[in-house]
Amino acid sequence: MDPAAPAVIACGMRKRRTPIQKAIDTLLADPRVANAWSEGDNGCGDYRAGHVEDVWVDLKPGFISDEETHSIHEETPARLIDALGGVRPCDCDGCLDALAKAGARGGLPAGTRSNPAGDEGGSLWPVLGGLAAGAAVVGGLAYLLRPREASAMGMNYDGSVVPGIASRPEDGGTTFGFNELGGRLTGTAFIDRIKNMSKSAYRRAVADAIIAGSIPQCFARFTRVDVASRGMTGTFWISPMPLAVGTDADMFHAPLPVATVQRIANHFGLLLPTSKMVDAARLVPGTIRIPFQSKPDPHQAIATYITASNEVEAQRAGRVGNITDFYKTYVLDGMRLHDMSHCIIYGAWRSSGSRVQEVSIAHGLGYGDYSQEGLVVWPQVLVGGRSMPYADAVTSATYWHIFSDDSVPLDPTLLRYPT
């Protein structure tokens, strides 16, 4: 039998491709798409009959989604195709490096060309819909034309002071962070807004709401945590709970993929914690512990996000302060050097006190479910009572162990996840 011949079934008729397979073929034909798959045909470990076949695409270098990710995830092909309408040019370091390597091999990805303006680094710019890239950033849009490195913490990429965050902790070192908080948008109102959204629209809505200041007032007071290691002392400040939308009285606890968490952190000049920081924050006196509750499939449905948030709110009962245990969070860890396309997750504790998730590199950067939320850390720490950047401390051959359980200092390339 000719191995190139189409597959046949016993009756001699050609085997039919399913609608989802046809949709994947359509997505793969898009010049901006590097790869496309559904969870059902990708061998998802917990896939089973009746599970919604969520669809994913990885974008080619030089392209980014409207929520600042290089992959897109939706429940249906139709929603994913709609989300592709927001894809635009990207000149992040990862894209520039990939495009430069492709150019050196003489094989630029389809849909790209050299930037005629000759911007910094000789970047290669994609062309979408026949339009050359290089549009100016307007208002609150993300950083399409950003410099290669962020400027000083507490600053925007363009060097201006971030309006929603203080430039340093106030005297006493506990009250700082988001300054203009607690708008009129409650968690309940936000749930009404997002309940029928696509995943892409949901993630964008959460980021936009938090950046606009619709975040509970308690986030103005980060939790001070004192630590010690090898005869050295340190202090850091961490958000009282993962990122949320609403007010102190009425919150929506927002599950997010790491790229969205990092986008919000970047806006406010914040960083993500290490697993050692997450553990230490649980031990702060007065911490409120709300045990993790697992949810049935679909884990990645917005309806499941809403259910999980409502259950946390019922147990929180209006209390504010350092609240832990009900979530897994993204952390900085050297394990990620083994696969930079994945994120590191950690945490969630049961009522028995047992931990649900050890440090793990199981999920790709675009993955998110009801259990994964984002803690953020103030960019300055104290080492022996002396202030220094958290980024410097955790990558230092002298001080890293104060804030990290890794056996070696954190590689500087791991300080921020790609957005």
ABEGO torsion letter per residue (X at the ends): XBAABBBBBAAGBBBBBBAAAAAAAAAAABAABABBBBAAAAGBAABBBGBBBBBBBBBBBGBBBAAGBABBBBABAAAAAAAAAABBBBABAAAAAAAAAAAAAGBBBBGBBBBAAGBBGGBBBBBBGGBBBGBBBBEABBBAABBABBBBBGBBAAGBBBAABBABBBBGGABBEBABBGBABBAAAAAAAAAABBAAAAAAAAAAAAAAGBBBAAAABBBBBBBBBGGBBBBBBBBABBBBBEBAABBBBBBBBAAAAAAAAAAAGBBBBBAAAAAAAAABBGBBBBBBBBBBOBAABAAAAAAAAAAAAAAAGGBBEBBBGABBBBBBBAAAAABAABBBBBEEBBAAGBBABBBBAABBAABBBAABBBBBBBABBBBGGBBBBAAAAAABAAAAAAABABABBBBAAAABBBX
